Amino acid sequence: MRLLKNFPFLVAFYIAAVGLVLIFLTVIQTPYIEFKEPNKYFVTVSSFILFILGVVYGYLALRGKLEPKGHS
């Protein structure tokens, strides 16, 4: 099944995409979503962490490090 083989890459892509969208929304203030000053930094840091985790998860999936070993 092709979907099961690519599932880790889809998850990594969506995690990184959510991080990038949140970073973009904190930099560009839109009238729909507005971040106040103390929360703006918290959202920026947490979205950057989400982006980094998505990239790391994709790298581990690419290297085959996410395969289960032994009995689950």
Predicted model as a PDB file, atoms N, CA, C, CB and O in Angstrom, pLDDT in the B-factor column:
MODEL        1                                                                  
ATOM      1  N   MET A   1       0.845  -1.178   0.000  1.00 61.00           N  
ATOM      2  CA  MET A   1       0.000   0.000   0.000  1.00 61.00           C  
ATOM      3  C   MET A   1       0.892   1.243   0.000  1.00 61.00           C  
ATOM      4  CB  MET A   1      -0.963  -0.003   1.225  1.00 61.00           C  
ATOM      5  O   MET A   1       1.766   1.418   0.849  1.00 61.00           O  
ATOM      6  N   ARG A   2       0.638   2.073  -0.964  1.00 71.00           N  
ATOM      7  CA  ARG A   2       1.463   3.264  -1.128  1.00 71.00           C  
ATOM      8  C   ARG A   2       1.208   4.302  -0.038  1.00 71.00           C  
ATOM      9  CB  ARG A   2       1.214   3.878  -2.486  1.00 71.00           C  
ATOM     10  O   ARG A   2       2.126   5.012   0.371  1.00 71.00           O  
ATOM     11  N   LEU A   3      -0.038   4.393   0.433  1.00 65.00           N  
ATOM     12  CA  LEU A   3      -0.365   5.377   1.468  1.00 65.00           C  
ATOM     13  C   LEU A   3       0.316   5.028   2.781  1.00 65.00           C  
ATOM     14  CB  LEU A   3      -1.881   5.464   1.670  1.00 65.00           C  
ATOM     15  O   LEU A   3       0.817   5.918   3.468  1.00 65.00           O  
ATOM     16  N   LEU A   4       0.346   3.764   3.139  1.00 74.00           N  
ATOM     17  CA  LEU A   4       1.006   3.366   4.376  1.00 74.00           C  
ATOM     18  C   LEU A   4       2.509   3.591   4.314  1.00 74.00           C  
ATOM     19  CB  LEU A   4       0.718   1.912   4.676  1.00 74.00           C  
ATOM     20  O   LEU A   4       3.135   3.897   5.329  1.00 74.00           O  
ATOM     21  N   LYS A   5       3.089   3.442   3.130  1.00 78.00           N  
ATOM     22  CA  LYS A   5       4.524   3.670   2.986  1.00 78.00           C  
ATOM     23  C   LYS A   5       4.863   5.150   3.112  1.00 78.00           C  
ATOM     24  CB  LYS A   5       5.014   3.134   1.642  1.00 78.00           C  
ATOM     25  O   LYS A   5       5.910   5.492   3.663  1.00 78.00           O  
ATOM     26  N   ASN A   6       4.013   6.023   2.621  1.00 83.00           N  
ATOM     27  CA  ASN A   6       4.267   7.469   2.634  1.00 83.00           C  
ATOM     28  C   ASN A   6       3.658   8.182   3.829  1.00 83.00           C  
ATOM     29  CB  ASN A   6       3.739   8.087   1.375  1.00 83.00           C  
ATOM     30  O   ASN A   6       3.795   9.400   3.944  1.00 83.00           O  
ATOM     31  N   PHE A   7       2.991   7.464   4.720  1.00 87.00           N  
ATOM     32  CA  PHE A   7       2.316   8.103   5.845  1.00 87.00           C  
ATOM     33  C   PHE A   7       3.259   8.913   6.746  1.00 87.00           C  
ATOM     34  CB  PHE A   7       1.618   7.055   6.667  1.00 87.00           C  
ATOM     35  O   PHE A   7       2.902  10.029   7.123  1.00 87.00           O  
ATOM     36  N   PRO A   8       4.450   8.401   7.109  1.00 87.00           N  
ATOM     37  CA  PRO A   8       5.349   9.231   7.931  1.00 87.00           C  
ATOM     38  C   PRO A   8       5.753  10.531   7.250  1.00 87.00           C  
ATOM     39  CB  PRO A   8       6.595   8.449   8.281  1.00 87.00           C  
ATOM     40  O   PRO A   8       5.927  11.554   7.912  1.00 87.00           O  
ATOM     41  N   PHE A   9       5.902  10.494   5.933  1.00 90.00           N  
ATOM     42  CA  PHE A   9       6.274  11.721   5.216  1.00 90.00           C  
ATOM     43  C   PHE A   9       5.116  12.725   5.193  1.00 90.00           C  
ATOM     44  CB  PHE A   9       6.708  11.386   3.775  1.00 90.00           C  
ATOM     45  O   PHE A   9       5.337  13.933   5.277  1.00 90.00           O  
ATOM     46  N   LEU A  10       3.885  12.222   5.080  1.00 91.00           N  
ATOM     47  CA  LEU A  10       2.725  13.112   5.131  1.00 91.00           C  
ATOM     48  C   LEU A  10       2.591  13.772   6.503  1.00 91.00           C  
ATOM     49  CB  LEU A  10       1.447  12.337   4.794  1.00 91.00           C  
ATOM     50  O   LEU A  10       2.299  14.964   6.599  1.00 91.00           O  
ATOM     51  N   VAL A  11       2.805  12.998   7.552  1.00 92.00           N  
ATOM     52  CA  VAL A  11       2.733  13.556   8.906  1.00 92.00           C  
ATOM     53  C   VAL A  11       3.827  14.600   9.106  1.00 92.00           C  
ATOM     54  CB  VAL A  11       2.860  12.436   9.966  1.00 92.00           C  
ATOM     55  O   VAL A  11       3.569  15.668   9.661  1.00 92.00           O  
ATOM     56  N   ALA A  12       5.029  14.303   8.665  1.00 93.00           N  
ATOM     57  CA  ALA A  12       6.135  15.257   8.793  1.00 93.00           C  
ATOM     58  C   ALA A  12       5.853  16.530   8.006  1.00 93.00           C  
ATOM     59  CB  ALA A  12       7.449  14.624   8.314  1.00 93.00           C  
ATOM     60  O   ALA A  12       6.141  17.630   8.478  1.00 93.00           O  
ATOM     61  N   PHE A  13       5.289  16.387   6.805  1.00 94.00           N  
ATOM     62  CA  PHE A  13       4.970  17.557   5.996  1.00 94.00           C  
ATOM     63  C   PHE A  13       3.920  18.424   6.684  1.00 94.00           C  
ATOM     64  CB  PHE A  13       4.478  17.129   4.610  1.00 94.00           C  
ATOM     65  O   PHE A  13       4.065  19.645   6.728  1.00 94.00           O  
ATOM     66  N   TYR A  14       2.868  17.814   7.220  1.00 95.00           N  
ATOM     67  CA  TYR A  14       1.815  18.597   7.856  1.00 95.00           C  
ATOM     68  C   TYR A  14       2.282  19.265   9.145  1.00 95.00           C  
ATOM     69  CB  TYR A  14       0.622  17.717   8.144  1.00 95.00           C  
ATOM     70  O   TYR A  14       1.864  20.385   9.438  1.00 95.00           O  
ATOM     71  N   ILE A  15       3.138  18.606   9.918  1.00 95.00           N  
ATOM     72  CA  ILE A  15       3.670  19.230  11.132  1.00 95.00           C  
ATOM     73  C   ILE A  15       4.529  20.433  10.761  1.00 95.00           C  
ATOM     74  CB  ILE A  15       4.494  18.210  11.962  1.00 95.00           C  
ATOM     75  O   ILE A  15       4.402  21.496  11.370  1.00 95.00           O  
ATOM     76  N   ALA A  16       5.400  20.277   9.769  1.00 95.00           N  
ATOM     77  CA  ALA A  16       6.246  21.393   9.341  1.00 95.00           C  
ATOM     78  C   ALA A  16       5.411  22.506   8.714  1.00 95.00           C  
ATOM     79  CB  ALA A  16       7.308  20.907   8.344  1.00 95.00           C  
ATOM     80  O   ALA A  16       5.713  23.685   8.902  1.00 95.00           O  
ATOM     81  N   ALA A  17       4.365  22.146   7.972  1.00 95.00           N  
ATOM     82  CA  ALA A  17       3.515  23.166   7.342  1.00 95.00           C  
ATOM     83  C   ALA A  17       2.743  23.968   8.383  1.00 95.00           C  
ATOM     84  CB  ALA A  17       2.536  22.512   6.359  1.00 95.00           C  
ATOM     85  O   ALA A  17       2.599  25.182   8.241  1.00 95.00           O  
ATOM     86  N   VAL A  18       2.251  23.315   9.417  1.00 94.00           N  
ATOM     87  CA  VAL A  18       1.545  24.046  10.482  1.00 94.00           C  
ATOM     88  C   VAL A  18       2.501  25.000  11.178  1.00 94.00           C  
ATOM     89  CB  VAL A  18       0.922  23.067  11.511  1.00 94.00           C  
ATOM     90  O   VAL A  18       2.128  26.131  11.490  1.00 94.00           O  
ATOM     91  N   GLY A  19       3.723  24.561  11.423  1.00 94.00           N  
ATOM     92  CA  GLY A  19       4.720  25.446  12.024  1.00 94.00           C  
ATOM     93  C   GLY A  19       5.009  26.659  11.162  1.00 94.00           C  
ATOM     94  O   GLY A  19       5.099  27.778  11.666  1.00 94.00           O  
ATOM     95  N   LEU A  20       5.157  26.438   9.849  1.00 94.00           N  
ATOM     96  CA  LEU A  20       5.428  27.568   8.956  1.00 94.00           C  
ATOM     97  C   LEU A  20       4.251  28.526   8.848  1.00 94.00           C  
ATOM     98  CB  LEU A  20       5.792  27.062   7.579  1.00 94.00           C  
ATOM     99  O   LEU A  20       4.441  29.740   8.789  1.00 94.00           O  
ATOM    100  N   VAL A  21       3.042  27.991   8.823  1.00 92.00           N  
ATOM    101  CA  VAL A  21       1.849  28.854   8.747  1.00 92.00           C  
ATOM    102  C   VAL A  21       1.726  29.701  10.006  1.00 92.00           C  
ATOM    103  CB  VAL A  21       0.569  28.005   8.550  1.00 92.00           C  
ATOM    104  O   VAL A  21       1.400  30.886   9.929  1.00 92.00           O  
ATOM    105  N   LEU A  22       1.984  29.103  11.159  1.00 90.00           N  
ATOM    106  CA  LEU A  22       1.897  29.888  12.397  1.00 90.00           C  
ATOM    107  C   LEU A  22       2.997  30.938  12.477  1.00 90.00           C  
ATOM    108  CB  LEU A  22       1.975  28.969  13.614  1.00 90.00           C  
ATOM    109  O   LEU A  22       2.761  32.039  12.975  1.00 90.00           O  
ATOM    110  N   ILE A  23       4.185  30.620  11.999  1.00 90.00           N  
ATOM    111  CA  ILE A  23       5.248  31.632  11.949  1.00 90.00           C  
ATOM    112  C   ILE A  23       4.831  32.770  11.029  1.00 90.00           C  
ATOM    113  CB  ILE A  23       6.587  31.010  11.467  1.00 90.00           C  
ATOM    114  O   ILE A  23       5.007  33.942  11.363  1.00 90.00           O  
ATOM    115  N   PHE A  24       4.280  32.427   9.876  1.00 91.00           N  
ATOM    116  CA  PHE A  24       3.830  33.441   8.916  1.00 91.00           C  
ATOM    117  C   PHE A  24       2.732  34.317   9.525  1.00 91.00           C  
ATOM    118  CB  PHE A  24       3.319  32.770   7.623  1.00 91.00           C  
ATOM    119  O   PHE A  24       2.732  35.532   9.328  1.00 91.00           O  
ATOM    120  N   LEU A  25       1.792  33.705  10.267  1.00 88.00           N  
ATOM    121  CA  LEU A  25       0.701  34.484  10.849  1.00 88.00           C  
ATOM    122  C   LEU A  25       1.165  35.400  11.979  1.00 88.00           C  
ATOM    123  CB  LEU A  25      -0.372  33.555  11.361  1.00 88.00           C  
ATOM    124  O   LEU A  25       0.547  36.438  12.218  1.00 88.00           O  
ATOM    125  N   THR A  26       2.238  35.037  12.678  1.00 87.00           N  
ATOM    126  CA  THR A  26       2.735  35.938  13.723  1.00 87.00           C  
ATOM    127  C   THR A  26       3.512  37.101  13.135  1.00 87.00           C  
ATOM    128  CB  THR A  26       3.615  35.177  14.707  1.00 87.00           C  
ATOM    129  O   THR A  26       3.541  38.185  13.717  1.00 87.00           O  
ATOM    130  N   VAL A  27       4.146  36.888  11.984  1.00 86.00           N  
ATOM    131  CA  VAL A  27       4.905  37.974  11.348  1.00 86.00           C  
ATOM    132  C   VAL A  27       3.958  38.920  10.615  1.00 86.00           C  
ATOM    133  CB  VAL A  27       5.963  37.405  10.365  1.00 86.00           C  
ATOM    134  O   VAL A  27       4.053  40.138  10.768  1.00 86.00           O  
ATOM    135  N   ILE A  28       3.044  38.363   9.820  1.00 87.00           N  
ATOM    136  CA  ILE A  28       2.078  39.157   9.066  1.00 87.00           C  
ATOM    137  C   ILE A  28       0.780  39.200   9.866  1.00 87.00           C  
ATOM    138  CB  ILE A  28       1.841  38.565   7.628  1.00 87.00           C  
ATOM    139  O   ILE A  28       0.087  38.190   9.985  1.00 87.00           O  
ATOM    140  N   GLN A  29       0.462  40.335  10.398  1.00 81.00           N  
ATOM    141  CA  GLN A  29      -0.764  40.479  11.198  1.00 81.00           C  
ATOM    142  C   GLN A  29      -1.973  40.544  10.273  1.00 81.00           C  
ATOM    143  CB  GLN A  29      -0.699  41.750  12.098  1.00 81.00           C  
ATOM    144  O   GLN A  29      -2.061  41.421   9.413  1.00 81.00           O  
ATOM    145  N   THR A  30      -2.887  39.624  10.453  1.00 81.00           N  
ATOM    146  CA  THR A  30      -4.114  39.611   9.667  1.00 81.00           C  
ATOM    147  C   THR A  30      -5.270  40.068  10.554  1.00 81.00           C  
ATOM    148  CB  THR A  30      -4.389  38.194   9.077  1.00 81.00           C  
ATOM    149  O   THR A  30      -5.183  39.950  11.776  1.00 81.00           O  
ATOM    150  N   PRO A  31      -6.338  40.582   9.973  1.00 82.00           N  
ATOM    151  CA  PRO A  31      -7.471  40.990  10.806  1.00 82.00           C  
ATOM    152  C   PRO A  31      -8.234  39.801  11.389  1.00 82.00           C  
ATOM    153  CB  PRO A  31      -8.418  41.851   9.996  1.00 82.00           C  
ATOM    154  O   PRO A  31      -9.002  39.967  12.337  1.00 82.00           O  
ATOM    155  N   TYR A  32      -8.033  38.607  10.835  1.00 83.00           N  
ATOM    156  CA  TYR A  32      -8.754  37.428  11.315  1.00 83.00           C  
ATOM    157  C   TYR A  32      -8.100  36.817  12.547  1.00 83.00           C  
ATOM    158  CB  TYR A  32      -8.842  36.388  10.216  1.00 83.00           C  
ATOM    159  O   TYR A  32      -8.784  36.413  13.488  1.00 83.00           O  
ATOM    160  N   ILE A  33      -6.771  36.753  12.535  1.00 82.00           N  
ATOM    161  CA  ILE A  33      -6.024  36.192  13.663  1.00 82.00           C  
ATOM    162  C   ILE A  33      -5.029  37.243  14.118  1.00 82.00           C  
ATOM    163  CB  ILE A  33      -5.297  34.848  13.276  1.00 82.00           C  
ATOM    164  O   ILE A  33      -4.162  37.661  13.351  1.00 82.00           O  
ATOM    165  N   GLU A  34      -5.153  37.664  15.347  1.00 80.00           N  
ATOM    166  CA  GLU A  34      -4.274  38.693  15.887  1.00 80.00           C  
ATOM    167  C   GLU A  34      -3.658  38.187  17.187  1.00 80.00           C  
ATOM    168  CB  GLU A  34      -5.047  40.024  16.120  1.00 80.00           C  
ATOM    169  O   GLU A  34      -4.368  37.737  18.086  1.00 80.00           O  
ATOM    170  N   PHE A  35      -2.340  38.264  17.277  1.00 80.00           N  
ATOM    171  CA  PHE A  35      -1.629  37.827  18.469  1.00 80.00           C  
ATOM    172  C   PHE A  35      -1.193  39.058  19.254  1.00 80.00           C  
ATOM    173  CB  PHE A  35      -0.406  36.935  18.101  1.00 80.00           C  
ATOM    174  O   PHE A  35      -0.572  39.966  18.702  1.00 80.00           O  
ATOM    175  N   LYS A  36      -1.516  39.085  20.528  1.00 81.00           N  
ATOM    176  CA  LYS A  36      -1.081  40.184  21.395  1.00 81.00           C  
ATOM    177  C   LYS A  36       0.391  40.007  21.737  1.00 81.00           C  
ATOM    178  CB  LYS A  36      -1.939  40.246  22.690  1.00 81.00           C  
ATOM    179  O   LYS A  36       0.974  38.961  21.450  1.00 81.00           O  
ATOM    180  N   GLU A  37       0.990  41.010  22.340  1.00 81.00           N  
ATOM    181  CA  GLU A  37       2.438  41.062  22.509  1.00 81.00           C  
ATOM    182  C   GLU A  37       3.047  39.906  23.323  1.00 81.00           C  
ATOM    183  CB  GLU A  37       2.793  42.342  23.158  1.00 81.00           C  
ATOM    184  O   GLU A  37       3.987  39.293  22.819  1.00 81.00           O  
ATOM    185  N   PRO A  38       2.598  39.564  24.517  1.00 84.00           N  
ATOM    186  CA  PRO A  38       3.301  38.461  25.202  1.00 84.00           C  
ATOM    187  C   PRO A  38       3.037  37.103  24.547  1.00 84.00           C  
ATOM    188  CB  PRO A  38       2.881  38.405  26.671  1.00 84.00           C  
ATOM    189  O   PRO A  38       3.913  36.238  24.560  1.00 84.00           O  
ATOM    190  N   ASN A  39       1.862  36.904  23.983  1.00 83.00           N  
ATOM    191  CA  ASN A  39       1.533  35.621  23.356  1.00 83.00           C  
ATOM    192  C   ASN A  39       2.180  35.462  21.991  1.00 83.00           C  
ATOM    193  CB  ASN A  39       0.035  35.476  23.225  1.00 83.00           C  
ATOM    194  O   ASN A  39       2.359  34.340  21.517  1.00 83.00           O  
ATOM    195  N   LYS A  40       2.528  36.559  21.360  1.00 86.00           N  
ATOM    196  CA  LYS A  40       3.131  36.515  20.030  1.00 86.00           C  
ATOM    197  C   LYS A  40       4.466  35.769  20.064  1.00 86.00           C  
ATOM    198  CB  LYS A  40       3.332  37.939  19.484  1.00 86.00           C  
ATOM    199  O   LYS A  40       4.753  34.968  19.174  1.00 86.00           O  
ATOM    200  N   TYR A  41       5.267  36.027  21.075  1.00 88.00           N  
ATOM    201  CA  TYR A  41       6.563  35.366  21.186  1.00 88.00           C  
ATOM    202  C   TYR A  41       6.408  33.883  21.510  1.00 88.00           C  
ATOM    203  CB  TYR A  41       7.412  36.048  22.254  1.00 88.00           C  
ATOM    204  O   TYR A  41       7.149  33.049  20.990  1.00 88.00           O  
ATOM    205  N   PHE A  42       5.454  33.561  22.359  1.00 90.00           N  
ATOM    206  CA  PHE A  42       5.204  32.165  22.700  1.00 90.00           C  
ATOM    207  C   PHE A  42       4.755  31.370  21.479  1.00 90.00           C  
ATOM    208  CB  PHE A  42       4.153  32.069  23.803  1.00 90.00           C  
ATOM    209  O   PHE A  42       5.216  30.248  21.270  1.00 90.00           O  
ATOM    210  N   VAL A  43       3.870  31.933  20.677  1.00 88.00           N  
ATOM    211  CA  VAL A  43       3.388  31.254  19.468  1.00 88.00           C  
ATOM    212  C   VAL A  43       4.515  31.134  18.446  1.00 88.00           C  
ATOM    213  CB  VAL A  43       2.184  32.016  18.854  1.00 88.00           C  
ATOM    214  O   VAL A  43       4.616  30.114  17.764  1.00 88.00           O  
ATOM    215  N   THR A  44       5.351  32.140  18.328  1.00 90.00           N  
ATOM    216  CA  THR A  44       6.460  32.088  17.375  1.00 90.00           C  
ATOM    217  C   THR A  44       7.456  31.001  17.752  1.00 90.00           C  
ATOM    218  CB  THR A  44       7.165  33.443  17.303  1.00 90.00           C  
ATOM    219  O   THR A  44       7.897  30.238  16.892  1.00 90.00           O  
ATOM    220  N   VAL A  45       7.811  30.926  19.020  1.00 93.00           N  
ATOM    221  CA  VAL A  45       8.770  29.910  19.465  1.00 93.00           C  
ATOM    222  C   VAL A  45       8.175  28.514  19.339  1.00 93.00           C  
ATOM    223  CB  VAL A  45       9.200  30.171  20.919  1.00 93.00           C  
ATOM    224  O   VAL A  45       8.853  27.595  18.879  1.00 93.00           O  
ATOM    225  N   SER A  46       6.925  28.342  19.737  1.00 93.00           N  
ATOM    226  CA  SER A  46       6.312  27.018  19.650  1.00 93.00           C  
ATOM    227  C   SER A  46       6.102  26.591  18.194  1.00 93.00           C  
ATOM    228  CB  SER A  46       4.975  27.005  20.396  1.00 93.00           C  
ATOM    229  O   SER A  46       6.225  25.406  17.886  1.00 93.00           O  
ATOM    230  N   SER A  47       5.794  27.518  17.303  1.00 94.00           N  
ATOM    231  CA  SER A  47       5.641  27.154  15.898  1.00 94.00           C  
ATOM    232  C   SER A  47       6.991  26.839  15.261  1.00 94.00           C  
ATOM    233  CB  SER A  47       4.947  28.280  15.131  1.00 94.00           C  
ATOM    234  O   SER A  47       7.072  25.981  14.383  1.00 94.00           O  
ATOM    235  N   PHE A  48       8.050  27.522  15.690  1.00 95.00           N  
ATOM    236  CA  PHE A  48       9.388  27.188  15.210  1.00 95.00           C  
ATOM    237  C   PHE A  48       9.787  25.787  15.670  1.00 95.00           C  
ATOM    238  CB  PHE A  48      10.413  28.225  15.704  1.00 95.00           C  
ATOM    239  O   PHE A  48      10.404  25.034  14.915  1.00 95.00           O  
ATOM    240  N   ILE A  49       9.436  25.439  16.909  1.00 96.00           N  
ATOM    241  CA  ILE A  49       9.701  24.093  17.418  1.00 96.00           C  
ATOM    242  C   ILE A  49       8.910  23.061  16.623  1.00 96.00           C  
ATOM    243  CB  ILE A  49       9.351  23.998  18.917  1.00 96.00           C  
ATOM    244  O   ILE A  49       9.438  21.994  16.311  1.00 96.00           O  
ATOM    245  N   LEU A  50       7.659  23.354  16.291  1.00 95.00           N  
ATOM    246  CA  LEU A  50       6.860  22.455  15.460  1.00 95.00           C  
ATOM    247  C   LEU A  50       7.511  22.240  14.099  1.00 95.00           C  
ATOM    248  CB  LEU A  50       5.444  23.010  15.282  1.00 95.00           C  
ATOM    249  O   LEU A  50       7.571  21.113  13.609  1.00 95.00           O  
ATOM    250  N   PHE A  51       7.994  23.304  13.496  1.00 95.00           N  
ATOM    251  CA  PHE A  51       8.650  23.191  12.198  1.00 95.00           C  
ATOM    252  C   PHE A  51       9.903  22.322  12.286  1.00 95.00           C  
ATOM    253  CB  PHE A  51       9.009  24.579  11.663  1.00 95.00           C  
ATOM    254  O   PHE A  51      10.117  21.454  11.440  1.00 95.00           O  
ATOM    255  N   ILE A  52      10.721  22.550  13.295  1.00 96.00           N  
ATOM    256  CA  ILE A  52      11.948  21.768  13.472  1.00 96.00           C  
ATOM    257  C   ILE A  52      11.612  20.299  13.722  1.00 96.00           C  
ATOM    258  CB  ILE A  52      12.790  22.332  14.641  1.00 96.00           C  
ATOM    259  O   ILE A  52      12.268  19.417  13.168  1.00 96.00           O  
ATOM    260  N   LEU A  53      10.601  20.022  14.546  1.00 95.00           N  
ATOM    261  CA  LEU A  53      10.211  18.638  14.800  1.00 95.00           C  
ATOM    262  C   LEU A  53       9.683  17.959  13.544  1.00 95.00           C  
ATOM    263  CB  LEU A  53       9.161  18.582  15.895  1.00 95.00           C  
ATOM    264  O   LEU A  53       9.928  16.769  13.344  1.00 95.00           O  
ATOM    265  N   GLY A  54       8.973  18.678  12.704  1.00 94.00           N  
ATOM    266  CA  GLY A  54       8.512  18.118  11.440  1.00 94.00           C  
ATOM    267  C   GLY A  54       9.663  17.762  10.522  1.00 94.00           C  
ATOM    268  O   GLY A  54       9.637  16.726   9.858  1.00 94.00           O  
ATOM    269  N   VAL A  55      10.671  18.615  10.482  1.00 95.00           N  
ATOM    270  CA  VAL A  55      11.846  18.338   9.646  1.00 95.00           C  
ATOM    271  C   VAL A  55      12.617  17.135  10.193  1.00 95.00           C  
ATOM    272  CB  VAL A  55      12.771  19.581   9.575  1.00 95.00           C  
ATOM    273  O   VAL A  55      13.056  16.278   9.426  1.00 95.00           O  
ATOM    274  N   VAL A  56      12.781  17.069  11.510  1.00 95.00           N  
ATOM    275  CA  VAL A  56      13.497  15.943  12.121  1.00 95.00           C  
ATOM    276  C   VAL A  56      12.728  14.641  11.903  1.00 95.00           C  
ATOM    277  CB  VAL A  56      13.714  16.190  13.633  1.00 95.00           C  
ATOM    278  O   VAL A  56      13.327  13.611  11.595  1.00 95.00           O  
ATOM    279  N   TYR A  57      11.420  14.683  12.059  1.00 94.00           N  
ATOM    280  CA  TYR A  57      10.589  13.498  11.841  1.00 94.00           C  
ATOM    281  C   TYR A  57      10.686  13.033  10.387  1.00 94.00           C  
ATOM    282  CB  TYR A  57       9.118  13.793  12.211  1.00 94.00           C  
ATOM    283  O   TYR A  57      10.760  11.831  10.129  1.00 94.00           O  
ATOM    284  N   GLY A  58      10.688  13.947   9.458  1.00 92.00           N  
ATOM    285  CA  GLY A  58      10.849  13.591   8.050  1.00 92.00           C  
ATOM    286  C   GLY A  58      12.218  12.998   7.765  1.00 92.00           C  
ATOM    287  O   GLY A  58      12.338  12.056   6.981  1.00 92.00           O  
ATOM    288  N   TYR A  59      13.248  13.541   8.395  1.00 94.00           N  
ATOM    289  CA  TYR A  59      14.597  13.008   8.225  1.00 94.00           C  
ATOM    290  C   TYR A  59      14.694  11.586   8.773  1.00 94.00           C  
ATOM    291  CB  TYR A  59      15.621  13.915   8.920  1.00 94.00           C  
ATOM    292  O   TYR A  59      15.277  10.709   8.136  1.00 94.00           O  
ATOM    293  N   LEU A  60      14.118  11.359   9.960  1.00 93.00           N  
ATOM    294  CA  LEU A  60      14.137  10.016  10.536  1.00 93.00           C  
ATOM    295  C   LEU A  60      13.336   9.030   9.698  1.00 93.00           C  
ATOM    296  CB  LEU A  60      13.594  10.046  11.952  1.00 93.00           C  
ATOM    297  O   LEU A  60      13.717   7.866   9.574  1.00 93.00           O  
ATOM    298  N   ALA A  61      12.237   9.485   9.126  1.00 89.00           N  
ATOM    299  CA  ALA A  61      11.445   8.614   8.255  1.00 89.00           C  
ATOM    300  C   ALA A  61      12.206   8.298   6.981  1.00 89.00           C  
ATOM    301  CB  ALA A  61      10.097   9.264   7.918  1.00 89.00           C  
ATOM    302  O   ALA A  61      12.122   7.182   6.469  1.00 89.00           O  
ATOM    303  N   LEU A  62      12.939   9.259   6.470  1.00 89.00           N  
ATOM    304  CA  LEU A  62      13.723   9.049   5.251  1.00 89.00           C  
ATOM    305  C   LEU A  62      14.859   8.053   5.484  1.00 89.00           C  
ATOM    306  CB  LEU A  62      14.290  10.384   4.748  1.00 89.00           C  
ATOM    307  O   LEU A  62      15.175   7.251   4.605  1.00 89.00           O  
ATOM    308  N   ARG A  63      15.464   8.104   6.654  1.00 90.00           N  
ATOM    309  CA  ARG A  63      16.563   7.207   6.992  1.00 90.00           C  
ATOM    310  C   ARG A  63      16.099   5.826   7.422  1.00 90.00           C  
ATOM    311  CB  ARG A  63      17.391   7.812   8.078  1.00 90.00           C  
ATOM    312  O   ARG A  63      16.919   4.916   7.541  1.00 90.00           O  
ATOM    313  N   GLY A  64      14.799   5.646   7.660  1.00 84.00           N  
ATOM    314  CA  GLY A  64      14.267   4.355   8.093  1.00 84.00           C  
ATOM    315  C   GLY A  64      14.443   4.085   9.566  1.00 84.00           C  
ATOM    316  O   GLY A  64      14.419   2.927   9.984  1.00 84.00           O  
ATOM    317  N   LYS A  65      14.620   5.118  10.368  1.00 84.00           N  
ATOM    318  CA  LYS A  65      14.827   4.973  11.803  1.00 84.00           C  
ATOM    319  C   LYS A  65      13.514   4.810  12.572  1.00 84.00           C  
ATOM    320  CB  LYS A  65      15.582   6.169  12.333  1.00 84.00           C  
ATOM    321  O   LYS A  65      13.539   4.552  13.775  1.00 84.00           O  
ATOM    322  N   LEU A  66      12.375   4.956  11.901  1.00 78.00           N  
ATOM    323  CA  LEU A  66      11.082   4.865  12.577  1.00 78.00           C  
ATOM    324  C   LEU A  66      10.468   3.477  12.481  1.00 78.00           C  
ATOM    325  CB  LEU A  66      10.129   5.878  12.001  1.00 78.00           C  
ATOM    326  O   LEU A  66       9.346   3.267  12.943  1.00 78.00           O  
ATOM    327  N   GLU A  67      11.177   2.537  11.894  1.00 76.00           N  
ATOM    328  CA  GLU A  67      10.664   1.186  11.759  1.00 76.00           C  
ATOM    329  C   GLU A  67      10.643   0.510  13.132  1.00 76.00           C  
ATOM    330  CB  GLU A  67      11.518   0.373  10.755  1.00 76.00           C  
ATOM    331  O   GLU A  67      11.586   0.669  13.907  1.00 76.00           O  
ATOM    332  N   PRO A  68       9.582  -0.240  13.443  1.00 73.00           N  
ATOM    333  CA  PRO A  68       9.544  -0.920  14.739  1.00 73.00           C  
ATOM    334  C   PRO A  68      10.555  -2.076  14.787  1.00 73.00           C  
ATOM    335  CB  PRO A  68       8.122  -1.446  15.022  1.00 73.00           C  
ATOM    336  O   PRO A  68      10.783  -2.766  13.793  1.00 73.00           O  
ATOM    337  N   LYS A  69      11.140  -2.261  15.945  1.00 77.00           N  
ATOM    338  CA  LYS A  69      12.097  -3.346  16.139  1.00 77.00           C  
ATOM    339  C   LYS A  69      11.556  -4.278  17.212  1.00 77.00           C  
ATOM    340  CB  LYS A  69      13.508  -2.799  16.530  1.00 77.00           C  
ATOM    341  O   LYS A  69      11.325  -3.855  18.345  1.00 77.00           O  
ATOM    342  N   GLY A  70      11.358  -5.505  16.872  1.00 76.00           N  
ATOM    343  CA  GLY A  70      10.860  -6.478  17.837  1.00 76.00           C  
ATOM    344  C   GLY A  70       9.352  -6.415  17.959  1.00 76.00           C  
ATOM    345  O   GLY A  70       8.661  -5.862  17.104  1.00 76.00           O  
ATOM    346  N   HIS A  71       8.859  -6.994  19.043  1.00 79.00           N  
ATOM    347  CA  HIS A  71       7.428  -7.024  19.292  1.00 79.00           C  
ATOM    348  C   HIS A  71       6.950  -5.682  19.830  1.00 79.00           C  
ATOM    349  CB  HIS A  71       7.078  -8.145  20.269  1.00 79.00           C  
ATOM    350  O   HIS A  71       7.661  -5.003  20.572  1.00 79.00           O  
ATOM    351  N   SER A  72       5.748  -5.317  19.449  1.00 68.00           N  
ATOM    352  CA  SER A  72       5.209  -4.051  19.957  1.00 68.00           C  
ATOM    353  C   SER A  72       4.372  -4.298  21.190  1.00 68.00           C  
ATOM    354  CB  SER A  72       4.373  -3.338  18.883  1.00 68.00           C  
ATOM    355  O   SER A  72       3.830  -3.355  21.767  1.00 68.00           O  
TER     356      SER A  72                                                      
ENDMDL                                                                          
END                                                                             
